Amino acid sequence: MSFQQLSRTEHLPKRIAEEIGRGIAGGRFASGDKLPTEHILAQTFGVSRSVVREAIAQLRNEGMVETRQGVGAFVTDPQRRATIRVEQASLADPVSLRNFFQLRLPLEIEAARLAARHRTPTEIAALDEALDGMVKARDWLDEGVKADLAFHRALAAATQNEFYAIFLGYIAEKTSTSINTSFPREMGAEIVKVTIGEHAAIHGAVVAGDAPRAGEAMRQHLINSAARLGITLETS
């Protein structure tokens, strides 16, 4: 393979996903081909396997690969790939960003309810780890946002519905990038504390199996998240 190692200062999962994506688009990997193992990709790029897993998750969310548990990741047929794409530049427009949050609202509220009903010890452990990562983050717009993204991905997985995992994984990725570009480099401690508290409320309801409370906690979180970006959401 001719992939190049990436600088540690770059957003590694995104850059790795882009590099593999270029390999797929350029014909280096054909439809149906199995990607190299996480171990090989980690060695090739000079990163950890967790970074590779995040990159593969992004490619899966974009429909470029499909993963088979215990087997690996395979390149999808171009005709089967997702055709819905949200260009990051469009979310710089306040109206588009508001509309994007308006789409998230019903999807993530229902995802929280389903997660409370169907979560397993595996997803609870992932939610625990993500919430702990948010609490311990030294740089919120780096470590904190990554942990936030992991939390929403774990929640989507807890629905036991692969389509929620695909759609919400993609949405969470776009949202995290928008937050990184919309907030000043240093976020106030009070905003961080409130944000963590909102996730803790969702976490507690999901772990308790309380679907109505989980949905309401997610609704409040999304409304407040939008407000922190200067967006007022329409709610019923």
C-alpha positions in Angstrom: 0.0 0.0 0.0 1.2 3.5 -0.7 -0.7 5.4 2.0 1.3 8.1 3.7 1.6 8.6 7.5 -0.2 11.7 8.7 0.9 14.5 11.0 -0.3 14.2 14.6 -1.6 17.8 14.4 -4.3 16.8 11.8 -7.7 15.5 12.5 -6.6 12.0 12.0 -9.8 9.9 11.5 -11.1 12.4 9.0 -7.8 12.5 7.1 -7.5 8.7 7.1 -11.1 8.3 5.8 -10.4 10.8 3.1 -7.2 8.9 2.1 -8.9 5.5 1.9 -11.8 7.2 0.2 -9.5 8.5 -2.5 -8.1 5.0 -2.9 -11.6 3.6 -3.4 -12.6 6.4 -5.8 -9.3 5.9 -7.7 -9.8 2.2 -8.2 -7.1 1.0 -5.7 -9.9 -0.9 -4.0 -12.7 -2.4 -6.2 -16.3 -3.1 -5.2 -16.4 -6.1 -2.9 -12.7 -5.8 -1.9 -11.9 -6.2 1.7 -9.9 -3.4 3.3 -6.7 -4.2 5.1 -7.2 -5.1 8.8 -7.3 -2.4 11.5 -3.8 -3.6 12.6 -2.3 -3.2 9.2 -4.0 0.2 8.6 -2.8 1.4 12.0 0.8 0.4 11.2 0.6 1.9 7.7 -0.8 5.3 8.9 1.2 5.3 12.1 -1.8 5.7 14.4 -3.8 3.7 17.0 -6.4 1.2 16.0 -9.1 3.3 17.7 -8.3 6.1 15.2 -8.6 3.6 12.3 -11.9 2.4 13.7 -13.3 5.9 13.8 -12.1 6.5 10.2 -13.8 3.2 9.0 -17.0 4.3 10.9 -17.0 7.5 8.9 -16.6 5.6 5.6 -19.4 3.4 6.6 -21.6 6.4 7.5 -20.9 7.7 4.0 -21.8 4.4 2.4 -18.4 3.7 1.0 -17.8 0.5 3.0 -19.8 -2.0 4.9 -18.6 -3.8 8.0 -19.2 -7.4 8.8 -18.7 -8.3 12.4 -15.7 -10.5 12.9 -14.8 -10.4 9.3 -13.8 -6.8 8.3 -14.7 -3.8 6.1 -15.6 -4.3 2.5 -15.9 -1.7 -0.3 -19.6 -1.2 -1.4 -20.9 -1.2 -4.9 -21.0 2.4 -6.1 -24.7 2.0 -7.2 -25.6 1.0 -3.6 -23.8 3.9 -1.9 -25.6 6.6 0.0 -26.6 9.5 -2.3 -27.5 11.9 0.5 -24.6 14.2 1.3 -24.4 17.3 3.4 -21.6 19.5 2.4 -19.9 21.0 5.4 -19.6 24.4 3.8 -23.4 24.6 3.6 -23.7 24.4 7.4 -21.8 27.7 7.8 -25.1 29.3 6.7 -27.2 29.9 9.8 -30.5 28.9 8.0 -29.0 25.7 6.8 -27.6 24.9 10.2 -31.0 25.6 11.8 -32.6 23.3 9.3 -30.0 20.6 10.0 -30.8 20.8 13.8 -34.5 20.7 13.0 -33.9 17.4 11.2 -31.9 16.0 14.1 -34.6 16.8 16.7 -37.2 14.0 15.9 -34.6 11.5 14.8 -32.4 11.7 18.0 -35.4 12.0 20.4 -36.7 8.7 19.0 -33.2 7.2 19.0 -32.9 8.0 22.7 -36.2 6.4 23.5 -35.3 3.3 21.5 -31.9 3.2 23.2 -33.5 3.1 26.6 -35.6 0.2 25.5 -33.0 -1.9 23.7 -29.6 -1.0 25.2 -27.3 -3.8 26.2 -24.3 -3.9 28.6 -22.0 -3.3 25.5 -23.7 0.0 24.6 -24.0 1.1 28.3 -20.2 0.6 28.6 -19.6 2.7 25.5 -21.9 5.4 26.8 -20.0 5.3 30.2 -16.7 5.6 28.4 -17.9 8.5 26.2 -19.3 10.4 29.2 -16.2 9.8 31.2 -14.2 11.2 28.2 -16.3 14.3 28.2 -15.7 14.8 32.0 -12.0 14.3 31.7 -11.4 16.3 28.5 -8.7 18.9 28.9 -9.4 20.6 25.5 -13.2 20.5 25.0 -13.1 21.4 21.3 -10.7 18.5 20.7 -11.1 15.7 23.3 -14.5 16.8 24.5 -16.2 17.0 21.1 -14.7 13.6 20.1 -16.2 12.1 23.3 -19.5 13.9 22.5 -19.4 12.3 19.0 -18.7 8.9 20.5 -21.6 9.3 22.9 -24.1 9.9 20.1 -22.7 7.0 18.1 -23.1 4.7 21.1 -26.6 5.9 21.6 -27.5 5.2 18.0 -26.0 1.7 18.2 -28.1 1.1 21.4 -31.2 1.4 19.3 -30.3 -2.0 17.7 -31.4 -0.4 14.4 -28.5 -0.3 11.9 -30.2 2.6 10.0 -30.1 4.8 13.1 -26.4 4.0 13.4 -25.8 4.9 9.8 -27.9 8.1 9.7 -27.1 9.5 13.1 -23.4 8.6 12.8 -23.2 10.7 9.7 -25.2 13.5 11.3 -23.1 13.5 14.4 -19.9 13.8 12.4 -21.2 16.9 10.6 -22.5 18.4 13.8 -19.2 18.0 15.6 -17.3 19.7 12.7 -19.8 22.6 12.8 -19.3 23.0 16.6 -15.6 23.1 16.1 -15.8 25.9 13.5 -18.6 27.9 15.2 -17.3 28.2 18.8 -14.2 30.2 19.8 -11.2 28.1 20.5 -11.8 28.3 24.3 -15.2 27.4 25.6 -16.4 28.7 28.9 -16.3 26.3 31.8 -20.0 26.9 32.5 -21.0 25.9 29.0 -18.9 22.7 29.2 -20.5 21.9 32.6 -24.0 22.4 31.3 -23.3 20.3 28.2 -21.9 17.4 30.2 -24.9 17.7 32.5 -27.3 17.3 29.5 -25.4 14.2 28.4 -25.5 12.8 31.9 -29.3 13.2 32.0 -29.6 11.3 28.7 -27.2 8.7 30.0 -29.0 8.2 33.2 -32.4 7.8 31.5 -31.0 5.3 29.0 -29.3 3.2 31.6 -32.5 3.2 33.7 -34.5 2.0 30.7 -36.8 5.1 31.0 -37.7 5.8 27.4 -39.9 8.9 27.9 -37.3 10.5 30.2 -34.5 9.7 27.7 -36.5 11.3 24.9 -37.2 14.4 26.9 -33.6 14.7 28.0 -32.5 14.5 24.4 -35.0 17.1 23.3 -33.7 19.5 25.9 -30.1 18.8 24.9 -30.8 19.5 21.3 -32.8 22.7 22.0 -30.0 23.9 24.3 -27.2 22.9 21.8 -28.9 24.9 19.1 -29.4 27.9 21.4 -25.7 27.9 22.1 -25.1 28.3 18.4 -27.7 31.1 18.3 -30.5 28.9 16.8 -34.1 28.7 18.0 -35.8 25.4 17.1 -39.5 24.9 16.5 -40.8 22.3 18.9 -44.3 20.9 19.6 
